């Protein structure tokens, strides 16, 4: 912060008053910014501690599931299981497919530590001939927040 001096008469000149006002405002703005950054850092640290109390982990039985073969146009449904490998109840917030042909549904109730849950995946093979690899993303109170599971399916074209 810049210190201002008064002229010999003891009165500040108009120029000095402008400088004082500018520096005072600048100081206050910088001080508020520093306070905000400090508060955000403290809140972030607290939220990390609080967050650590609410997160768990999820493990799927396989990295890639083989859904087998189907004919083009068929809609297939498969259930896959996962385990809550953490120490807190697992809560799935949402699950979504990598495209519109893949629609997952999931357990809405919390899954206890060590317990298994299911994810049902519906795949519409319309206009999907050949080998397909699709993904389902599961957002939950886990680290990382989003876990991806993949599946393959071979779709035989219509004749």
N, C-alpha and C positions, 0 to 999 in steps of 0.2 A: 504494500500500500504506500502511496506517495504521501509524504507529509507536506502540508501547505504552510507557507509562512505568510505573515501579515506584513503589509508595507509599514514604513516608519510611522505613518499617522495612526496605525493601529486598526485601520479599516481595510477590508479586503477589496481589491479591485474587482470589477465585473468579470474580467478574464479569470482571476483566481477563483471566483465563485463558481464559474462554469467548470473549471478544472476540478474543484472540490466536489461539485455535484456529480460529474462524470465518474470520478474515482470512487465516490461513496456508492453510487449505483452499481458500478462495476464490482466493487468489493462485496456489496450485499448479494449481487447475483452470483458471484463466484462462491461466496460463503454458502448460499442456499444450494448451489450445485454440489459443493463438497458435502454438505449435510445430507443431501438426497442420496449421493453415492454411498456415503457411510451407512445411512439407514438401509439402503437396498442391499449392501453387503451383509449387514447384520441380519436382515430378513432372509436373505438367501442362505446364510449359514444356519439360521434357525429352521428354515423350511427344509434344508437338507437333513438336519437331525430329525425333524418331524417326519419327513418323507421316508427316512430309513426305518421308522417305526411302522410304516404302512405298506412296505413292499415285500414281495416274496418272489418265487421263481417257478417256472413251468418247464416241463420236459415232455416232449412227445416221444412215443414208443419208437418211432422211426423218423429219419430225416426226410425220406421221400417214400410216399405210399404208392403202391402199384394198384390202380383201380381196374386193371385188366383190359378186356376188349369189349366193345359194344358196336352196334350198328348206328350209322349216322342218323340222327333224328331222335335217338333214344335219350331218355332222361334217366340218369343213374344216381343213386343215393348211396353213400357210404358213411359209416360212423368210424371215427378214429378216436383213440383215447390218449389222454395225457395225464401226467401226475403233477400234483402240487408238491414240488421238491423244497419249498421254503418252510419257514416256521410260523407263518401267518396264513389266515384264510386267503384263498385266491379269488379275486373278483374280476371277471371279464367285463370290460366296458363295452367293447364292440368287436365284431369280426367281419371282415369283408374280403371278397374274392378279387383276384387280379383282373378279372373282366366280368362282364354281365352274365356270362355262361356259368359262372361259379358262384353259388349262393350258400354261405355257411349259416348254421344256427348253432347256438351254444347254450350251456347250462347257465341259467340266470341266477341261481343260488350260489353263494360262496362255497368253494371247495376247501375242505379242511386240509391242514398240512398232512402230507402223506397219502391223501385220498386221490382217487382217479376221477376224472371228468370226461365228458364226451363232447365231440364237435361233429355235427352232422353236416356233410357237404353234398349239395345237389349240383350235378353237372349236366348241362344241356348240350348234347353233341351236335345239334343242328348246325350245319355249315362248318363243321370242325373235322373233316376227314384227315386221317393220318395220325401220326404220333403227336400227342399233346402233353405239355407240361404246364401245369397251372399252380398258382399259389393262393394261400389263404393267410391273411395277416390277422393276428389276434392281439388286440390292445387290452392290457390288464395292468393290475398293480404289481408289475414285475420289473426286474432289471434284466435286459432292456425293456422298455415299456411296450414295444411291439415285437412279437415273435412270429416268424414266418414258418409255415409248414407247406411242403410241396407234394403234389401228386402227379402221376402220369396215367394216361389212358390212351389206348389205341382205338381209334374210331375207323371202322370199315366203311368205305364210301357206299352210297346207294348205287344200285345197279339199274 
